[in-house]
Amino acid sequence: MDTEYVLSGMLEHGELSGLEYSLYRGPCYNMVRHRVDNNLELRSSELALSAEAYLTALPIHERHGLCLHSRELIEEQARRLPDIAEYRVIRAQTPSRWASLGLIFDAETPLLQLPADNAESMLIPWLDEHLASLRQRFQRDLLWLREALDWRLFEKVGKKREVQLFLAGQALEVCHAKSPFKFVLTPEKGPWLLRNTQVPPLSTPFRLEVYTKTDVFVGHLCVVAHKTPALDQLLAVLLHVEAGAEQVLLEKANWLRQSRSADVLQLLREQCPSAQPVVSRGFPAIMEGAFCLQEITAPENVCCTPGVQSLIVAWCQTDTMVSFS
């Protein structure tokens, strides 16, 4: 059996994510070809684990390059997830229709019986058990692609060096020449970028503090950027301050801690009269939508009943299932 045919079939049936397909059509092609040429068993679960290990170990610039090269495949597989899930559901309900195909890469699909009056009680647990891993891999591809696009944007605006230092654990200082203040951004401990990319944070994913240029503490801020990835928030703060628009941050931020110095507060009032440095005054989403990405809409052509189809689409859609325009 031809290796390209097998890989294309695995992609079409949702056995491989877009990034995994690019990997096995490229750097890891010979591994798949060896198994196909020798009629060895080819399990999608094993290919997924091997791809995860390989991609995680890649130098970040190489992974970014592969993600950008695979962008169309990654986005297309994400858009197709409801169709793929529906295909699996139909197959699980009618296994005899598929027994003659003999696809060496498609593992036996567990049976599924959906009661007409309460399909959700059986469908959602079945999806969670048998397709959650696939959904997570599609999400991973999208998140890594978004990271690669963010990185390319940092290069274009001349912030690549700052981001490299920040990701290495170093704090950044940014200020405007005409301002008496400087902003200090400190990364969290541990794998903060991965953690805040998998689940876009509801608040600033790094420590954001304001000091005078003579190193006197002014305040600890929190800025809400709804559904905005961590690196996008970092870029937003850097560009706001360097463009002389720090008033936006000072006015709209939630002040978690502030200086009690009368001189500092007076300086703050002089420079930004509308700032309200009062602790816990709420979380206004000042940058909501600024860096958010368009959500994918589910395809219209379906074969399941409308009730089952809507359950599948709802299960497939998550905050990270986005497209990149």
The 8 nearest C-alpha neighbors of each residue, nearest first, counted from 0:
[[1, 2, 35, 36, 5, 4, 38, 3],
 [0, 2, 4, 3, 5, 35, 36, 32],
 [3, 1, 5, 4, 32, 35, 6, 0],
 [4, 2, 6, 5, 1, 7, 24, 8],
 [5, 3, 7, 1, 2, 6, 8, 0],
 [4, 6, 8, 2, 3, 7, 9, 1],
 [5, 7, 9, 3, 8, 4, 10, 2],
 [8, 6, 10, 4, 9, 5, 3, 11],
 [9, 7, 11, 5, 10, 6, 4, 12],
 [8, 10, 14, 6, 12, 7, 11, 15],
 [9, 11, 15, 7, 13, 8, 12, 14],
 [12, 10, 8, 9, 13, 7, 14, 15],
 [13, 11, 9, 10, 14, 8, 83, 15],
 [12, 14, 10, 15, 11, 83, 9, 16],
 [13, 15, 9, 12, 43, 10, 16, 105],
 [16, 14, 10, 13, 9, 19, 20, 17],
 [15, 17, 19, 18, 137, 20, 76, 136],
 [16, 18, 73, 72, 20, 19, 76, 21],
 [17, 19, 21, 20, 16, 73, 69, 140],
 [20, 18, 22, 16, 21, 17, 15, 50],
 [19, 21, 17, 23, 22, 18, 15, 24],
 [22, 20, 24, 18, 19, 23, 25, 69],
 [21, 23, 19, 25, 20, 24, 26, 27],
 [24, 22, 28, 27, 20, 25, 21, 19],
 [23, 25, 28, 21, 22, 20, 27, 26],
 [24, 26, 22, 23, 28, 27, 21, 20],
 [25, 27, 22, 28, 23, 24, 29, 21],
 [28, 26, 23, 29, 25, 30, 22, 24],
 [29, 27, 23, 24, 25, 30, 31, 26],
 [30, 28, 32, 31, 27, 33, 26, 23],
 [29, 31, 33, 28, 32, 27, 34, 23],
 [32, 30, 34, 29, 33, 28, 35, 23],
 [33, 31, 29, 35, 34, 30, 2, 36],
 [32, 34, 36, 30, 31, 35, 29, 37],
 [33, 35, 39, 37, 31, 32, 36, 38],
 [34, 36, 38, 32, 37, 33, 39, 2],
 [37, 35, 33, 34, 38, 32, 0, 2],
 [36, 38, 34, 35, 39, 33, 32, 40],
 [39, 37, 35, 36, 34, 40, 0, 33],
 [40, 38, 34, 37, 35, 41, 36, 33],
 [39, 41, 42, 38, 103, 34, 104, 35],
 [40, 42, 104, 39, 43, 103, 34, 35],
 [43, 41, 44, 45, 104, 40, 46, 106],
 [42, 44, 46, 45, 14, 47, 104, 41],
 [45, 43, 47, 42, 46, 48, 14, 49],
 [46, 44, 48, 47, 42, 43, 49, 41],
 [45, 47, 43, 49, 44, 48, 50, 42],
 [46, 48, 44, 50, 45, 49, 43, 51],
 [49, 47, 51, 45, 50, 46, 52, 44],
 [50, 48, 46, 52, 51, 47, 53, 45],
 [49, 51, 53, 47, 48, 52, 54, 46],
 [52, 50, 48, 54, 49, 53, 55, 47],
 [51, 53, 49, 55, 50, 54, 56, 48],
 [54, 52, 50, 56, 51, 55, 49, 57],
 [53, 55, 57, 51, 56, 52, 50, 62],
 [54, 56, 52, 53, 57, 51, 58, 62],
 [55, 57, 53, 54, 52, 58, 51, 59],
 [58, 56, 54, 55, 62, 59, 61, 53],
 [59, 57, 61, 60, 62, 56, 55, 54],
 [58, 60, 62, 61, 57, 63, 56, 64],
 [59, 61, 63, 62, 58, 64, 57, 147],
 [62, 60, 64, 63, 58, 59, 65, 57],
 [63, 61, 65, 59, 64, 60, 57, 66],
 [62, 64, 147, 60, 66, 61, 65, 59],
 [65, 63, 61, 67, 62, 66, 68, 60],
 [64, 66, 68, 62, 63, 67, 69, 61],
 [67, 65, 69, 63, 144, 68, 64, 70],
 [66, 68, 70, 64, 69, 65, 63, 144],
 [67, 69, 65, 66, 70, 64, 71, 21],
 [70, 68, 66, 67, 72, 71, 73, 65],
 [69, 71, 67, 73, 72, 68, 66, 74],
 [70, 72, 74, 73, 69, 75, 68, 17],
 [73, 71, 17, 75, 69, 74, 70, 76],
 [74, 72, 17, 70, 76, 71, 75, 69],
 [75, 73, 77, 71, 72, 76, 70, 322],
 [74, 76, 78, 72, 77, 73, 71, 79],
 [77, 75, 79, 78, 73, 74, 17, 72],
 [78, 76, 74, 80, 75, 79, 137, 73],
 [77, 79, 75, 76, 80, 74, 295, 297],
 [80, 78, 76, 82, 77, 81, 83, 75],
 [79, 81, 83, 77, 82, 78, 84, 76],
 [82, 80, 84, 312, 83, 79, 315, 85],
 [83, 81, 85, 79, 80, 84, 86, 301],
 [84, 82, 80, 86, 85, 81, 13, 79],
 [83, 85, 81, 87, 86, 82, 80, 88],
 [84, 86, 88, 82, 87, 83, 81, 89],
 [87, 85, 83, 89, 84, 88, 90, 82],
 [86, 88, 90, 84, 85, 89, 91, 83],
 [87, 89, 85, 91, 90, 86, 84, 92],
 [90, 88, 92, 86, 91, 87, 85, 93],
 [89, 91, 87, 93, 92, 88, 94, 86],
 [90, 92, 110, 88, 111, 89, 93, 94],
 [91, 93, 89, 111, 90, 110, 94, 112],
 [92, 94, 90, 91, 95, 96, 89, 97],
 [95, 93, 96, 90, 97, 91, 92, 98],
 [96, 94, 98, 97, 93, 99, 90, 92],
 [97, 95, 94, 98, 93, 99, 90, 100],
 [96, 98, 95, 99, 94, 100, 90, 93],
 [97, 99, 95, 100, 96, 94, 101, 102],
 [100, 98, 101, 97, 96, 95, 102, 94],
 [99, 101, 102, 98, 97, 96, 103, 105],
 [100, 102, 99, 103, 98, 97, 105, 104],
 [103, 101, 104, 105, 100, 106, 99, 5],
 [102, 104, 105, 101, 41, 40, 106, 42],
 [105, 103, 41, 102, 42, 43, 106, 9],
 [106, 104, 102, 103, 107, 42, 43, 14],
 [107, 105, 108, 104, 42, 103, 43, 102],
 [106, 108, 109, 105, 94, 91, 98, 110],
 [107, 109, 91, 106, 110, 90, 87, 94],
 [110, 108, 91, 107, 111, 129, 94, 92],
 [111, 109, 91, 92, 108, 112, 94, 93],
 [112, 110, 92, 91, 113, 109, 88, 125],
 [111, 113, 92, 114, 110, 121, 91, 122],
 [112, 114, 118, 121, 115, 111, 122, 117],
 [115, 113, 118, 117, 116, 112, 121, 120],
 [116, 114, 117, 118, 113, 112, 119, 307],
 [115, 117, 114, 118, 113, 119, 120, 306],
 [118, 116, 114, 119, 115, 120, 113, 121],
 [119, 117, 113, 114, 120, 121, 122, 115],
 [118, 120, 122, 121, 117, 123, 310, 307],
 [119, 121, 118, 117, 122, 123, 124, 113],
 [122, 120, 119, 118, 124, 123, 113, 125],
 [121, 123, 119, 125, 124, 118, 120, 126],
 [122, 124, 126, 125, 119, 121, 127, 120],
 [125, 123, 127, 126, 122, 121, 128, 120],
 [126, 124, 122, 128, 123, 127, 129, 121],
 [125, 127, 123, 130, 129, 128, 124, 122],
 [128, 126, 131, 124, 125, 129, 130, 123],
 [127, 129, 125, 126, 124, 130, 131, 132],
 [128, 130, 126, 127, 125, 131, 132, 133],
 [131, 129, 126, 133, 132, 127, 128, 134],
 [132, 130, 127, 134, 133, 129, 135, 128],
 [133, 131, 135, 130, 134, 136, 129, 127],
 [134, 132, 136, 130, 135, 131, 137, 16],
 [133, 135, 131, 137, 136, 132, 138, 130],
 [134, 136, 138, 132, 133, 137, 139, 131],
 [137, 135, 139, 133, 138, 134, 132, 140],
 [136, 138, 140, 134, 139, 135, 16, 77],
 [137, 139, 135, 141, 136, 140, 142, 134],
 [138, 140, 136, 142, 137, 141, 135, 143],
 [141, 139, 137, 143, 138, 142, 144, 18],
 [142, 140, 144, 138, 139, 143, 145, 137],
 [141, 143, 145, 139, 144, 140, 138, 146],
 [142, 144, 146, 140, 145, 141, 139, 147],
 [143, 145, 147, 141, 66, 146, 142, 140],
 [144, 146, 142, 148, 143, 147, 149, 141],
 [145, 147, 143, 149, 144, 148, 150, 142],
 [148, 146, 63, 144, 150, 145, 149, 143],
 [149, 147, 145, 151, 150, 146, 144, 152],
 [150, 148, 152, 146, 147, 151, 145, 153],
 [151, 149, 153, 147, 152, 148, 146, 154],
 [150, 152, 148, 154, 153, 149, 147, 155],
 [151, 153, 149, 155, 150, 154, 148, 156],
 [154, 152, 158, 150, 159, 156, 151, 155],
 [153, 155, 159, 151, 157, 152, 156, 158],
 [154, 156, 152, 153, 157, 151, 158, 159],
 [157, 155, 153, 154, 158, 152, 159, 151],
 [156, 158, 154, 155, 159, 153, 160, 152],
 [159, 157, 153, 161, 160, 156, 154, 162],
 [158, 160, 154, 153, 162, 161, 157, 163],
 [161, 159, 163, 162, 158, 164, 157, 154],
 [162, 160, 164, 158, 163, 159, 165, 171],
 [161, 163, 165, 159, 164, 160, 166, 158],
 [164, 162, 160, 166, 165, 161, 167, 159],
 [163, 165, 167, 161, 162, 169, 166, 160],
 [164, 166, 162, 169, 168, 167, 163, 170],
 [167, 165, 163, 168, 164, 162, 169, 186],
 [166, 168, 164, 165, 169, 163, 162, 186],
 [169, 167, 165, 166, 186, 164, 170, 185],
 [168, 170, 165, 164, 167, 171, 185, 186],
 [169, 171, 185, 184, 165, 186, 168, 183],
 [172, 170, 184, 183, 173, 169, 185, 165],
 [173, 171, 183, 182, 184, 181, 170, 174],
 [172, 174, 182, 181, 171, 183, 237, 240],
 [175, 173, 181, 240, 241, 182, 176, 180],
 [174, 176, 241, 178, 177, 243, 240, 173],
 [175, 177, 178, 174, 179, 243, 241, 180],
 [178, 176, 175, 179, 243, 174, 180, 241],
 [177, 179, 175, 180, 176, 174, 181, 243],
 [180, 178, 211, 212, 177, 181, 176, 175],
 [181, 179, 211, 178, 212, 210, 174, 209],
 [180, 182, 174, 210, 173, 209, 212, 211],
 [181, 183, 209, 173, 172, 208, 174, 210],
 [182, 184, 172, 208, 171, 207, 209, 185],
 [185, 183, 207, 171, 170, 206, 172, 182],
 [184, 186, 170, 206, 205, 183, 171, 187],
 [187, 185, 205, 168, 206, 170, 165, 188],
 [188, 186, 205, 191, 189, 185, 206, 204],
 [187, 189, 191, 186, 190, 168, 185, 205],
 [188, 190, 191, 187, 192, 194, 186, 168],
 [191, 189, 193, 192, 194, 188, 187, 195],
 [190, 192, 194, 189, 193, 187, 195, 188],
 [193, 191, 195, 194, 190, 196, 229, 230],
 [194, 192, 196, 195, 191, 190, 197, 198],
 [193, 195, 191, 192, 197, 196, 190, 198],
 [194, 196, 192, 199, 198, 193, 197, 200],
 [197, 195, 193, 198, 199, 194, 228, 192],
 [196, 198, 194, 195, 193, 199, 142, 319],
 [197, 199, 195, 196, 200, 194, 319, 318],
 [200, 198, 228, 195, 226, 196, 227, 197],
 [201, 199, 202, 195, 198, 204, 226, 203],
 [200, 202, 225, 223, 199, 224, 226, 203],
 [203, 201, 223, 200, 222, 204, 221, 224],
 [202, 204, 222, 221, 205, 223, 200, 201],
 [205, 203, 229, 202, 200, 195, 206, 187],
 [206, 204, 186, 203, 187, 185, 207, 184],
 [205, 207, 185, 184, 186, 208, 204, 187],
 [206, 208, 184, 220, 183, 219, 205, 185],
 [209, 207, 219, 183, 218, 182, 220, 206],
 [208, 210, 182, 218, 217, 181, 183, 219],
 [211, 209, 216, 217, 215, 181, 214, 180],
 [210, 212, 180, 215, 213, 214, 179, 181],
 [211, 213, 214, 180, 179, 181, 210, 215],
 [212, 214, 211, 215, 210, 179, 180, 216],
 [215, 213, 211, 212, 210, 216, 181, 180],
 [214, 216, 211, 210, 213, 217, 212, 263],
 [215, 217, 210, 218, 258, 214, 209, 211],
 [218, 216, 210, 258, 209, 257, 215, 263],
 [217, 219, 257, 209, 256, 208, 258, 216],
 [218, 220, 208, 256, 255, 254, 207, 257],
 [221, 219, 254, 207, 253, 255, 208, 252],
 [220, 222, 253, 203, 252, 202, 254, 223],
 [223, 221, 252, 203, 202, 253, 224, 220],
 [222, 224, 202, 284, 225, 201, 282, 203],
 [225, 223, 286, 287, 227, 284, 222, 226],
 [224, 226, 287, 227, 201, 223, 284, 288],
 [227, 225, 199, 291, 224, 228, 200, 201],
 [226, 228, 225, 224, 291, 199, 290, 231],
 [229, 227, 199, 231, 196, 230, 232, 226],
 [228, 230, 232, 231, 195, 204, 196, 233],
 [231, 229, 233, 232, 228, 234, 149, 146],
 [232, 230, 234, 228, 233, 229, 235, 227],
 [233, 231, 235, 229, 230, 234, 236, 228],
 [232, 234, 230, 231, 236, 235, 237, 229],
 [233, 235, 237, 231, 232, 236, 238, 230],
 [234, 236, 232, 238, 233, 237, 239, 231],
 [235, 237, 239, 233, 234, 238, 240, 232],
 [238, 236, 234, 240, 235, 239, 241, 233],
 [237, 239, 241, 235, 240, 236, 242, 234],
 [240, 238, 244, 236, 242, 237, 241, 245],
 [239, 241, 245, 243, 242, 237, 238, 244],
 [242, 240, 238, 175, 243, 239, 174, 237],
 [241, 243, 239, 240, 244, 238, 175, 245],
 [242, 244, 240, 241, 245, 175, 239, 178],
 [245, 243, 239, 246, 240, 242, 247, 241],
 [244, 246, 240, 247, 248, 243, 239, 249],
 [247, 245, 249, 244, 248, 250, 271, 274],
 [248, 246, 245, 250, 249, 244, 251, 239],
 [247, 249, 245, 246, 252, 251, 250, 222],
 [248, 250, 246, 247, 274, 252, 251, 245],
 [251, 249, 274, 247, 248, 246, 252, 273],
 [250, 252, 248, 249, 247, 285, 283, 253],
 [253, 251, 222, 248, 221, 249, 220, 250],
 [252, 254, 221, 220, 282, 255, 279, 281],
 [255, 253, 220, 278, 256, 276, 219, 277],
 [254, 256, 278, 219, 220, 253, 279, 221],
 [257, 255, 219, 218, 254, 278, 258, 220],
 [258, 256, 218, 217, 219, 259, 254, 276],
 [257, 259, 217, 260, 218, 216, 263, 256],
 [260, 258, 261, 257, 264, 263, 217, 262],
 [259, 261, 263, 262, 258, 264, 217, 265],
 [260, 262, 264, 263, 265, 259, 258, 266],
 [263, 261, 265, 260, 264, 266, 267, 259],
 [264, 262, 266, 260, 265, 261, 267, 217],
 [265, 263, 267, 261, 266, 262, 268, 260],
 [264, 266, 268, 262, 267, 263, 261, 269],
 [267, 265, 269, 263, 264, 268, 270, 262],
 [266, 268, 264, 270, 265, 269, 271, 263],
 [269, 267, 272, 265, 271, 266, 270, 264],
 [268, 270, 266, 267, 271, 272, 265, 264],
 [271, 269, 267, 268, 266, 272, 178, 179],
 [270, 272, 268, 273, 274, 269, 267, 246],
 [273, 271, 268, 274, 269, 270, 267, 275],
 [274, 272, 271, 250, 275, 268, 246, 249],
 [275, 273, 250, 272, 271, 249, 276, 268],
 [274, 276, 277, 250, 273, 249, 251, 254],
 [277, 275, 254, 274, 278, 257, 253, 218],
 [278, 276, 275, 254, 280, 279, 253, 257],
 [277, 279, 254, 255, 280, 256, 276, 253],
 [280, 278, 281, 253, 255, 254, 277, 282],
 [279, 281, 278, 277, 253, 282, 254, 275],
 [282, 280, 279, 253, 283, 278, 252, 254],
 [281, 283, 253, 284, 223, 280, 252, 222],
 [282, 284, 285, 281, 251, 223, 252, 253],
 [285, 283, 223, 287, 286, 224, 282, 225],
 [286, 284, 283, 287, 251, 223, 224, 222],
 [285, 287, 224, 289, 284, 288, 223, 225],
 [286, 288, 225, 224, 284, 289, 285, 291],
 [287, 289, 291, 290, 286, 225, 224, 227],
 [290, 288, 286, 287, 291, 224, 227, 292],
 [289, 291, 288, 227, 292, 231, 287, 286],
 [292, 290, 288, 227, 289, 226, 293, 287],
 [293, 291, 321, 323, 294, 322, 290, 324],
 [292, 294, 322, 321, 295, 291, 323, 324],
 [295, 293, 321, 322, 292, 296, 320, 318],
 [294, 296, 321, 322, 78, 293, 297, 320],
 [297, 295, 294, 298, 78, 316, 299, 312],
 [296, 298, 299, 295, 312, 81, 78, 79],
 [299, 297, 300, 296, 82, 81, 301, 79],
 [298, 300, 301, 297, 296, 82, 302, 308],
 [301, 299, 298, 302, 82, 297, 303, 308],
 [300, 302, 303, 299, 308, 82, 298, 85],
 [303, 301, 304, 300, 85, 308, 89, 305],
 [304, 302, 308, 301, 307, 305, 85, 89],
 [303, 305, 307, 306, 308, 302, 301, 309],
 [306, 304, 308, 307, 309, 303, 301, 302],
 [307, 305, 309, 304, 308, 310, 303, 118],
 [308, 306, 310, 304, 309, 305, 303, 311],
 [307, 309, 305, 311, 310, 306, 303, 304],
 [308, 310, 312, 306, 311, 307, 305, 313],
 [309, 311, 307, 313, 308, 312, 314, 306],
 [312, 310, 314, 308, 309, 313, 315, 307],
 [311, 313, 315, 309, 314, 81, 310, 316],
 [314, 312, 310, 316, 311, 315, 309, 317],
 [313, 315, 311, 312, 316, 310, 123, 317],
 [316, 314, 312, 313, 81, 311, 317, 80],
 [315, 317, 313, 314, 320, 312, 318, 295],
 [316, 318, 320, 319, 315, 314, 313, 321],
 [317, 319, 320, 316, 321, 226, 198, 294],
 [318, 320, 317, 321, 138, 142, 141, 197],
 [321, 319, 317, 318, 316, 138, 295, 294],
 [322, 320, 294, 295, 319, 293, 292, 323],
 [321, 323, 293, 295, 294, 74, 292, 324],
 [324, 322, 292, 321, 293, 145, 74, 148],
 [323, 322, 293, 292, 321, 294, 291, 74]]
